Amino acid sequence: MAHIDTSEIIRAALWIRPTGEALERIQKIVRLAHKEAGGPQVPPHVTLLTGAETTRANAELKLKHLAQRLRPIRIKLGAIEWRDDYFRSLFATVELTSELAAAQREAYDAFEMKPAPPYEPHLSLAYGKIEEGVKKRIAEQAGGRLDAEFEVQSLHLVNSTSTVPVAEWHTLIELPVAA
């Protein structure tokens, strides 16, 4: 008789969270942006995958397989830019290395969501409808760049969907990547 997975259905994204000195620098700019522009506090992250929908047990199994395959990757942050987009209102660019692109494809493969969409990695500093002049001022106060690096140490499956308010986003499952 087949086992039937009755665990809860989750809708989630897969994040890389910054650590160490890079996290401290990012949080300083996030606080500045929040003070200047308001909006929700953004949990610092680089998204690998969005739109996962599966049972919790299946997600945990898929994440475990992915984490075992991935090796630590160096994430390099660069220029501070902005768009007229709620979730990319103000962000730091992320260098798209071959390792990071491969990790994104691996994530979509692991969660059986093929093909992976075009990847434009970034680390959001502020969400919301923010006036361009305010975004420009924040970027200038931050020096125009967030030259920081960190190594991917773990993967976070997060309930960051459009139906969940940003303030309620949290890690559902975290697993370390292979050493």
FENVENVEN-V956457 format. One record per residue. N is the residue number from 0. RES is the residue in one small letter. D_LAST is the distance of its C-alpha to the last C-alpha in whole Angstrom. Layout:
((N RES D_LAST) (N RES D_LAST))
This chain:
((0 m 38) (1 a 35) (2 h 32) (3 i 33) (4 d 31) (5 t 33) (6 s 30) (7 e 31) (8 i 30) (9 i 28) (10 r 28) (11 a 25) (12 a 23) (13 l 19) (14 w 18) (15 i 16) (16 r 17) (17 p 17) (18 t 16) (19 g 18) (20 e 21) (21 a 20) (22 l 21) (23 e 24) (24 r 25) (25 i 25) (26 q 27) (27 k 29) (28 i 30) (29 v 30) (30 r 32) (31 l 35) (32 a 35) (33 h 35) (34 k 38) (35 e 40) (36 a 39) (37 g 39) (38 g 37) (39 p 34) (40 q 31) (41 v 28) (42 p 25) (43 p 23) (44 h 21) (45 v 20) (46 t 21) (47 l 19) (48 l 22) (49 t 25) (50 g 27) (51 a 25) (52 e 28) (53 t 27) (54 t 27) (55 r 25) (56 a 24) (57 n 23) (58 a 21) (59 e 19) (60 l 19) (61 k 18) (62 l 16) (63 k 14) (64 h 14) (65 l 13) (66 a 10) (67 q 9) (68 r 10) (69 l 9) (70 r 6) (71 p 7) (72 i 11) (73 r 13) (74 i 16) (75 k 19) (76 l 22) (77 g 26) (78 a 30) (79 i 31) (80 e 33) (81 w 35) (82 r 36) (83 d 39) (84 d 36) (85 y 36) (86 f 32) (87 r 32) (88 s 35) (89 l 33) (90 f 29) (91 a 27) (92 t 26) (93 v 23) (94 e 22) (95 l 22) (96 t 19) (97 s 19) (98 e 15) (99 l 16) (100 a 19) (101 a 17) (102 a 15) (103 q 18) (104 r 20) (105 e 17) (106 a 18) (107 y 21) (108 d 21) (109 a 19) (110 f 22) (111 e 24) (112 m 26) (113 k 27) (114 p 27) (115 a 25) (116 p 27) (117 p 28) (118 y 25) (119 e 26) (120 p 23) (121 h 24) (122 l 24) (123 s 27) (124 l 29) (125 a 32) (126 y 33) (127 g 37) (128 k 40) (129 i 40) (130 e 43) (131 e 42) (132 g 44) (133 v 42) (134 k 38) (135 k 40) (136 r 41) (137 i 37) (138 a 35) (139 e 38) (140 q 37) (141 a 34) (142 g 34) (143 g 34) (144 r 30) (145 l 27) (146 d 25) (147 a 22) (148 e 18) (149 f 15) (150 e 11) (151 v 10) (152 q 9) (153 s 10) (154 l 13) (155 h 17) (156 l 19) (157 v 22) (158 n 26) (159 s 27) (160 t 30) (161 s 33) (162 t 35) (163 v 33) (164 p 34) (165 v 31) (166 a 32) (167 e 31) (168 w 28) (169 h 25) (170 t 21) (171 l 22) (172 i 19) (173 e 15) (174 l 12) (175 p 8) (176 v 6) (177 a 4) (178 a 0))
